[in-house]
Amino acid sequence: GPRAGAGGSRALRVRSGRAFASASAVAKEPRFITTPIYYVNGQPHIGHVYTSLACDVVARFSRLDGHKVLFLTGTDEHGQKVEQSACKAGESPQDFADRVSDTFRALLPLYDFSADQFIRTTEARHKEAAAALWSALVESGDLYLGAYEGWYSVRDECFYTEEELVDGNAPTGAEVEWVAESSYFFRLSRYRQRLEEHILANPDFIGPASRRNEVLAFMRDGLRDLSVSRTTFSWGVPVPGPPPPDGLSHVMYVWLDALTNYLTALGYPDTEAADFRSFWPASLHVVGKDILRFHAIYWPAFLMAAGLPLPKRVFAHGWWMNEGEKMSKSVGNVVDPVALVQRYGPDPVRHFLLSDVTFGADGDFSEKKLVESSNAKLANELGNLAYRTLSFTQKQCGGAVPAPDAFSEDDLQLLAEAAALLPQLRTHVDSMALHRYSQGVSGLASAANRYIDVQAPWALKKSEPARMRTVLYVLIEVLRHLALYSQPVTPRIGAALLEQLGVPEGGGRSFAAVGEGSALQPGQPLPPPRIVFQRIEEVDEAEGGGEAPPPAAALTAALTAAEEAALVAEVGAAGERVRSLKASGAGSEEVGGAVATLLELKARLPPDHELNAKPAKKKKSKAAKA
């Protein structure tokens, strides 16, 4: 399941916290939004994309709505499983972590994720923060040396009691092994009552409600102290302080290490750092339901012990199934997120994942449904409405925003509906009912389609030209609102539509521009209309999908030969810069920034370009085998 992490040589701060001017004069609270950091034991899958997408939509919405935002993601790179996987691959743990972390980082430009920081648990700043949190737990008297004997799942990096095992395995189905070793323990039992009181006093602390109830039920019989160090492997953050009485070398339990990333990103242990003061406590931790216990029990208890405020909300989403079965490599039904986005483009995948299933519940993945949903909602309902309206305006109004006459009741009702949608969308985002967001936008697009069919501007051009201009003006204003609201879920379609309407980048694209105060001015020139989203070929799943349809066309026009050659040269130069920085021993910030630039440039090349081909796996050397 997704978790959290970092890698020494390749830290990346993609952007610093950004915000648009707020619609109101009152400053809105900053928002710190996090994915779990993803465990580098395996390649990214659709579940990782889903978590990051949810955070991206909340982050984009919040920026547009006037909040200062810090959106954090990254990779979790320590632990026994990583050490074992690296050994199996014939690599050092650090080289293995570097390689796999890059595959997660590559998802950012592919899916248009607007992360402000990509953190890795192998970064020096993170090791310092993890050691500082450990020291804070020592000072609070919550750590003691003992011996752990019990069941442990290496795959889950989790301890289980005898009662939790199902048919001799972990509840997740992972194999467990009996572990007996010296260990430091955290006095988790001491915090059960305080934690329960906090959950009951703050109903929104854990969402959805069904998950909150699960956590309370798990705590009902008390909490056992938690083993927080390991001595049987070395790939982790060393336990700080004087050598322990047992004379062994301890590394921190990977979850204590990983969860600390949320503090690391804000400058901890410097609690006076600007980002820490602005953004802690976190506004929202989004996690998969399989790692809720770590975020809703262990993490708040660690923070209470360290005297730090608790995050405002932890929200656990469900799993994506494939034809009703949980996706797994052994069954062979895993959806490759890279192939998927290269086939359809980011907006259709983003739209489908966040509109098809109630956010928080499990979903059943289907490419056929993805195509049907994209064609119905993005191509027909929104794209066709925009093209019909703007191409007719271009011909009848001289390629400029028409001047309206007096508004009818129908006109005023539709304009009011467009402006009134923002508070509804805000409620959906704040309550994490993210599936309702696209439904709300779709509702407004449907109303506009009914309006154009009833008003029939094409029938008015000779008999009532002033009324025709008024109808077109109302439609253009509603399209402007639809474009604004589309930006969090389908950012490329939103941007393409705003371009079609002649709205320049900046404040006019923020939610401060919702309502008549920022309406387009009559006479303002409109660019020549083009289709913002083309239909996708239907996929016949029974035939195994057939030939791949072209990537969805909300995006950019195909590159000319000259443009592609220039881009290939840019990719080559960017790759050379990465190699040169590494060879010169440059700092992790600089190298990370160069890697991000390289990945973004490659993402602009056609998916089947040779530079996007996956490198062949290296064979293990004899030395590694030995």
N, C-alpha and C positions, 0 to 999 in steps of 0.2 A: 504494500500500500504506500501511497505518497507519504513522505516525511519532510525532512529538511536538511541542508548541508552546504559545504564550501570547499574550495581548492586553492592552495597557497598561491600558485602562480597566475591564476586567471580570474581574479575578482573583477566584477563589472558593476559599475553604477551607470545604468543606462541613461537615466535622467534624474535630476533632483526633483523634489516635490513641486508640482506645478498646479496652478489654479487659474481659472478665469475670474474676472470681476463678478462679484455676487450680484444677484438681481436686487437684493436689499442692501440697505446701508449697514445692517447688522453683520458683523463678521461671523462666519459660520465656523463651527469647531473643526479643527484639522482631523483627517481620517487616516489611520494606519491600517492597511488592509493586507492580509497575508495568505498565501497558500502555505500548506505544509512544505517543508523542503523535501525533495523527492530522493528516495534512496537509490544510489547508483549501482545497485546490484543487477539491474536489468535495463532494457531499452524502454523509452517512453511508450505509454499506451493511451488509449482514448480516455481512461479515467484521469490521468494526469492533465490532459487537455481540458477536460470538463471542469476540474477544480480551478485551474488557472483562468479559464474563460469566465467562470462565475465571478472571480475576483476582479478580472479586467472590466467586466460590465459595471460592477459596483464602483470601481475606481474611475472609469470614464464618466459615468453618470455624475459622480460626486464632483469631479473637476468642472464639468459643464455647469453644475449647479452651484458653483462658487466656493467649494471646499478646497483647502490645501490638502494634497493627498500624497502619501507615500505608500506605494504598492510594491510589496516584497515577495520575491520567489527565490528559488535556488536549489542546491543539492546537498544531501546528507551523505557524507563520504567515509565515516568511520564504522567500526564494528567488525565482528567475527565473520559475518557473511561476505563483506567486501574483501577482507583478507583472504578468505577461502576462494572467492571468485577470481581474485587477482592471481593467486597461485595457480589456479586451474588454467588461466589464460596465459601463463608464462610471463606475467608482468609484475612490476612492483605495485604495491597498493596505490601509491601516488600516481603512477603512470596510468593505471587502470581507472582511477577516479577522474583524472584529467580527461581521458578519452570519453568516458560515459557522460560526464558532466556536460561536455560540449554538445552531446546529442539532445540534452534537455534545453540548453541555451539556444540551440538552433530552432526550437519551437517558437521562440518569441517573435522573430520577424515573419515566420511562416503563417502564424495565426494572428498577427497584428496585436500581440499582447503588449500593453504599454507599461511594463514593469519599470519601476524607478531604480530598483537594485536587484542584482542577481548575486546571492550570497552563497559561499561554499564553506563547509565546516572545517576544511583544511587550511583556511586563511589564518594568518597570525593573529589578526584582530579578534577572530572568533575564539581561538584557543585561549587568548587573554581573558575574554569575557566569561568563558566556561569556567576557567580556573577561579575567577573572581566570584562567580555565583557559588561555586563549591566552598570557597572560604567563608562566604556569608552564611552558608548552611552550617559550617563548623562553628562559627561565632554564635549562632542561635541555639547551639546545643542539640541540633537535630541529626547529627551523624555519629555513628558509633561502629566500631570494628567487631565483626562477628564471623560466622561461617554460614554459607548458604548451601542448603541441600534441597534439591527439588527439580521440577521439570522446567526445561527451557527450550524454546523454539528458536533456532538460529535464523530461520527464514523471517519470522516475525520480530526477531530481537525482543522477545517478550517472555516473562516468567508466568507459569500457569500452576494453579493448585490441582490436586488430584481430582477434585469435584468438577473442575472446568473441562477436563479432557473428555473428548467424544470419540468412542471406539479407539482409545489409545493415542489419539492425535489431538492437536490444539483445536479450539473451536473453529478456527479458520481452515482446518484441514491439513495444516502444516505438521510435519513430523516433529516430535519432541525428543529430547535426550535428558537423561538424569545427570545433573551437575552437582558436584560437591567441591566447593572451593572457599577460601577465605574471601571475605567481602565486607565492604563498608555498607551500612544500612542507613536509610533515611527514615525518620520516625513519622511515617505516613499516618499511623494510627492516631497520633496526637491531633491531627487536623480534621478528622472525620466530622466532628460536630460543627466546627466553624465553617467547613465547606458546605455541609448540608444546610446550615442556616443561610449561607450566602445564596445558594441555589434557590431556596424557598423564598427568600426576600427579593430576588431578582429574576422574575419569570422569563425574561429574555436572555439570560446568561447562556443557556444552552438551547439550541433549536435544531430541528423542530421539536414540538412538545413531546412526541413519542420517544425521542432520544433522551430528552431530559428525564423522562420517567424511567428509562432504562438505567441511567446513571444513578438515580436515587435508589432504585431497586438493588443495584450492585453494591451500594454503600450500606444498605440497611443492616447487614449482619456484621458491620465493622470493617475496617481496613487493616490489612497486615502491613507491617513495616516492609519497605521496598529495598531490595539489593541494588546498590547504585555504583558498584565497581566490579571489575573483572580482573583476574590474574592469569588466565590461561591463554591469552593472546595479547599482542602489544599494539595493534593498530587502533589507536584512540587517543584522546587527550589525557596525558599523564595526570594522575591525582596530585595536586600541589601540596606543599608543606613538607615537614620533616618525614623521614622514612618511618613507615608504620611498624608497630611492635612485631608483626609477623615476618618482617624482613623481605616481603615480596613487593614486586613492582605492580601497582594497581593502575588501570586506566578507567576513566569514567564510563559508566553505563551509557550506551549510545543514545538512549532517549533523553537523559539529563543533558548530555552534550548537545543533541540536536535541537531540543526545545529552546535552548539558550539563544539560538540564532535570532529570535525575534528581538532580543535585547541588544545583541551584537550590532545589528543593523542601525541602531539608534545611538551608538557610541558608548554603551555600557562597558566598563563600570563607571564611566563619567556621567553621573545622573544629572549633572548641570549642562551637559552638551545640548546644543540648540535643538537637534532632532529629538533627543530624549524628552526634553521639556515640552516640545510641541506635540509629539505623537504617542507618548506612553501615558496611560494604558492603551493598548491596541483597541481599535474600534471593532475589528472583525477578524477572527481566525476561521477560515473555511477549510474543512477537512473531510476526508472520506469516512463513512460510518465505522470502518474497521479500526480507525485510530482515534476514536472519540475518547476512549478511556484515558489515553495519555494526555490529551488536551483539556479534558474536563475534570480530571481528578489529580493526576500527578503534577501537571503544570501549575494549576492554582495553588496546590499545597507547597510546591517549591517556592513560589512567589510570596506566599504568606510567611513562610519561614525566613525569607530574605528581606521581609519588610517592604515589599514592592506592591503597588496596586495591581489588581487583577484585570485581565482583559474584559472589555464590555460584553463581548459576545463570541461564542464558539458555535458555528453552525455546521452540522454534519449532513452531507448529501448521500444519496444512494449509489448503487452500482449500475453500470450499464451491462445488460445481458446481450447475448446474441442468439436470437430465436429461443428465448426463454432460458438459456444456459449461461452460467457465469463464464466470462471469457477466461480462457487459460491456454498457455502454450501447449500443454499436453493434449488438449482437445483439438487444438489447431483452429480455433475460432476467434483469435485476437484480431481486432481492427487496427491496422497500421495507421497512426495519425498522420504520418508524413505522406504516405501514398494517397490518403483520403483528401488532404488539403491540396495536394498537387493535382488531383483529378478534378476537384470541384471549385477550388479557390476558397479563401477563408470565410467570406460572408455566408455562403449557403450552409457550411458546416456549423458555424457559430449560431446561425439562426435556428437550425434544426435542433441542435443539442439543448438550446435554452427555451425552446417553445414546445417541444414534443411531449415532455414529461414534467409532472409536478416537481418543482425543485425540492429535493429532500427524499423523494421516493426513488425506487429502482426503475430503470427504463429498459426497453427492448430496442436494440439498435437495428435499423434496416436502411440500407442504401436506397431502396425503392421509396420508402417514406421520406427520406431526405430530398430526393429528386422531386417527388410530388409536392412536398411542402414548399420547396424553393420556387417551383413553377407557379403554384397557386398564389402564394403570398408575395414573393419578391418580383417575379416576372409579370404575372397577370395583374394582381391587385394594385401594386405600387408602380412597377416599371411601366406598364401599359397606360395607367392613369397619367403619369408624368409625360409620357411621349405624346399621347393624344392631346393633352392640354397645351403643351409647349409648342408642338408643331403647328397646331391650329392658331395659336397666338402669333407665332412667327409669320404666318401667311396673312392673317387678318389685321394685325396690329403693328405691322412694320417692325417686327423683331424687338419690341419694347414692352414694358409693363403697361397694360391698358389703364386708362383713367376710368374709375367706376362712377356710375350715376348713383341715385338713391338706392340703398340696400333694402331688399324685401325681408320679410320675416324669416324665410328659408335661409337667406344669405347670413343674416345675423346669428341664426341658430347654429349654422355650421362653423362660423368664425368663433363663436363662443365655445363650441365643443372642442375646437382645436386648441384654444388657450387653456381650457379647463382640464385638458388631459394631463398637464404637467404635475399638479398635485397628486393625481391618481397614480402616475408612474412613480413619483417619489415614495408614495406609500408602499407600492409593490417592492421597490428596492430596499426600503428601510425594514420591511418585514421579511425580506429574502424570498418573496413569492416571485422569483425571477421569471418563471414561466408565464406569468401574467403580463409581463412587460410587453413582449411581442404581440400578445393578444390585444392589449390596449392600443398599440400602434395600428394593428390590423383593423380594429374596430373603427378608427378614424378614417383609414383608407377606404373601408367599405362604405362609410357614410358619404365620402367624397365621390365614390363611384356611383352611388345611388343619385346623388345630387346632379352629376353631369348627365346621367341618363334622363332624369326628369326635366332638367332645365334645357337640355339639347341646344347648346350654343350654336351648333352648325345650322339649325333651323331658323336662327334669329338674325343671321348676318345681313339679310336684305330687309326683312320686315322691321326688326327692332335692333339696330346696330348698337345703340347705347346700352340696352339690356345685355346684349352679347358681351360687350366689354366688361360690364359689371360681373357677369357670371365667370368670365375668364379671370378677372382680378381676384375674386373669392377663391377660385380653384388654385391660383398661383400662391395665394397667402396660406392656404391649407397645405399645399405641397411644401412650402417653406417650413411649416411646423412639423410635417412628417419627416422632412430631411433632418431637422434638429433632433427630433426624438429617435431617429434611426441610428444616430452616431454611436451610442454605447454598444449595441448588439451587432450592427452591420456597418462598421465605420467607413468602409469603402463606398458603399451605396450612399450613405449619408453625405459624404464629401462630394461624390459625383453629382448628386442632386443639388447640393448647395452651389456647386460650380455652375450647373445649368441655370440656376436662378440668379447668377451674378453676385452671390454673397461672398465677399472676400474672407480669407482666413482671419481669425481674431475674435473679438468680442461679439461680432454679429453672428457667430456660430455657437455661442454659449447660450444657456437657458435664460440669461438676462434678456435675450432678444425675443423671448416668447411674448406674444400679445401684440396689440396694435401699435404700441410705441415704437417698435422696430420694423413696422411693415415696409414692404418694398414701395418705392416712390413711383408714381405714374411717370412714364417717359424713360425710366431707367432701362438701358439697353439689356437685352437678353442674348446670351451666346446661341449659336445655331444648335438646335436640339439634337440629342443623340440618345440612343437606348441605354439606360443606366444598368439594366440587368437583362440578359437574354435567357430565354428558356434553355433548360438542359435536356439533352436527349433522355428519353425514358430508359431505365435500367431494367432488364428482365432477369430477376434473381434466379429464376428457375433455370435459365440458360447460363448461369454463372457470371452474369453481368455483360457478356458479349464484349464488343469493342469499347474501350474507354471513351466516354464523351469528351469533348474538348473542355479545358478548364472553364469554370463559370466566368461569364464575361461582364461582371460588374467592374472588373478590375482595370486593366490597362490594355490598350491595343497591342497586337503582336509587334514584337520588335522588328525593325527593318534590319537588313544585313549590316548596315553601317553602325546602327545603334548597338546591335549584338556584339560586333567586333570591339566597339569602344568599351562596352561593359565587361567583356572578357579581359581586356587590357587592365581595367580597373581592378577586377578580381585578382589578376596576377600580381599587380602592384601591392594590393592589400595583403595577399598571402606572403609576399616577400617581406613586407613590413613586420608581420607577425613573427616570421622566422628570425629576422634581424634583431627584433626586440628581445626575443627569448635568448638568442646567442649572446647578446650584450648584457644579460642579467637584469633587464629593466624591471621596474616594480610591477606588482600584480595589477594595480589600477590601470597602468598604461597598456600592459599586455591584454588585459580583459577588454579594454575599449577597442583595441585593434582587432581582436577576435570578433567582437560584436559587429564592427564595420564590415569585416570579411563575410560574415554570415548573412548580413542584410543585403550585400551586393549579390551574393550567390542566389538568394531567394528571388531576385528579380530576373534571373536567367530562366529559360524554359525548363520545366521539370525534367525533360529527357536529355538535357544538355550533358555532355561528357563531364563537365566540372561538377555536376550534381550527382554523378554516379558514386555509389558507396565503395570505399576502398576495400580491396580484398583483405581478408583476415590474415594477419601474420601467423606463420607457422611457429610453433614453440621451438626454441633453440634446444640443442641437446643439453646444454647447461641447465636450462629451466626445467627440462624433464627430469634431469638427475636431481 
